[in-house]
Amino acid sequence: MPREVRFHEPGSYRHITARGNDRHALFRDDDDRWAFLGALGDVTRSFGWRCLGWCLMTTHYHLLVQEQAKPLSSGMHLLHSRYVRQFNRRHGHRGHVFGGRYHVATIVDDAHLLLALRYVARNPVEAGLCARPESWPWSSYGQLVGARPPMSFLSRAHALSLFDPRPERAVELARRFVEPVPGTLVPGTGG
C-alpha cells in the first residue's frame, strides 16, 4: 500500500505522534529524553516551527507545531534520523527505533488546537504516570503554566495567546481548561 502523501501547508498546526518499534521504549531513560529534546530544539529553530507543546512518554511522543516555509516532512526526517543515530550509538542498538512512519494530524480550527493542547498535556495523567499535568517533567505543560522555566524552543507566548492576550489571565484559563475541578466531566477526554 502506498504511503499517504504529506502536503506542505505553511501556517498549519500539526499534532505529530510517533511510537517505538514493536511497542518498545522509545525513551529508555532521561538521557534519551534530553537527547530527543536537544534534537527537537535544533530542528524547531532550523525549520522555524512554532512549537506549542510536546510530551515524551516511554513508548511514544506527542508534538504540536505550526509548520512554516520549510516542509514538515524534512524537519521530521532530520529529527528522527538524528535521534535514531544517538539512540543506536548510546545503546549499542542496530536497526529501527521508531515503529514506522510518524503520524500527523492537521489541526482544523482553534477549538481543535485547544483540545490537542489539552490532550497532550493530560496524556501522562491519563496513563497514570502523575496526578497533575504540570508534574510530568517530560511535557511542556509545566513550562506553559509557569511551574518550570520554558525551554527556548517552546512558543509559550503564542500558545498562551490562544487562551487570552493577557499572560496572567491566559495561564489561569489554560489551567482551568486542562486541569478541571475533580468530579467534573472534561469534553473529549472520556471523563
MOSULLIN-V186539 format. One record per residue. N is the residue number from 0. PSI is psi in degrees with one decimal (999 if undefined). Layout:
n: [N	N]
psi: [PSI	PSI]
//
This chain:
n: [0	1	2	3	4	5	6	7	8	9	10	11	12	13	14	15	16	17	18	19	20	21	22	23	24	25	26	27	28	29	30	31	32	33	34	35	36	37	38	39	40	41	42	43	44	45	46	47	48	49	50	51	52	53	54	55	56	57	58	59	60	61	62	63	64	65	66	67	68	69	70	71	72	73	74	75	76	77	78	79	80	81	82	83	84	85	86	87	88	89	90	91	92	93	94	95	96	97	98	99	100	101	102	103	104	105	106	107	108	109	110	111	112	113	114	115	116	117	118	119	120	121	122	123	124	125	126	127	128	129	130	131	132	133	134	135	136	137	138	139	140	141	142	143	144	145	146	147	148	149	150	151	152	153	154	155	156	157	158	159	160	161	162	163	164	165	166	167	168	169	170	171	172	173	174	175	176	177	178	179	180	181	182	183	184	185	186	187	188	189	190]
psi: [130.2	152.9	147.8	135.9	133.5	122.5	139.9	116.5	87.0	135.8	-13.4	142.6	141.6	139.0	113.9	137.5	151.1	148.6	159.1	151.2	133.8	29.6	19.3	166.0	127.7	-29.9	109.2	-24.9	-178.7	-30.4	-37.7	-42.9	-42.7	-38.5	-42.7	-45.3	-35.4	-45.3	-41.3	-42.7	-44.7	-45.2	-41.6	-45.5	-45.5	-36.7	-0.6	19.6	151.3	117.2	112.7	-17.7	156.9	157.0	124.8	117.0	-154.7	-46.3	-6.4	174.2	162.4	143.7	132.5	116.2	158.2	119.7	144.3	-146.5	-38.4	141.5	138.8	-41.2	-36.7	-41.9	-40.8	-38.7	-45.6	-45.0	-50.5	-43.5	-39.1	-43.3	-42.3	-43.5	-45.1	-45.1	-50.0	-41.5	-46.7	-39.2	4.0	34.1	151.3	147.8	-158.1	138.3	-40.8	143.3	71.8	-170.3	149.6	154.7	137.1	132.5	130.8	131.0	126.4	-24.8	178.9	-39.4	-41.7	-40.0	-44.1	-41.3	-38.4	-41.7	-44.6	-43.5	-46.6	-43.7	-37.1	-7.2	-48.8	-28.4	-48.0	-28.1	-3.3	18.5	-18.5	163.3	-29.8	143.5	-36.2	-14.1	-20.5	114.4	-14.9	35.6	151.4	-10.2	-45.8	-34.3	-37.2	-42.3	7.0	11.6	-23.9	153.9	138.5	144.3	152.4	-25.4	-4.1	124.3	67.1	-49.3	-40.3	-45.5	-43.6	-33.2	-17.8	-23.2	-41.1	147.5	-19.3	117.4	-43.6	-44.0	-37.9	-42.0	-45.0	-46.0	-37.8	-44.7	-44.7	-36.3	-40.6	-36.1	75.2	161.1	133.3	139.1	-6.9	150.9	139.8	113.4	135.2	-1.6	-3.4	9.5	999]
//
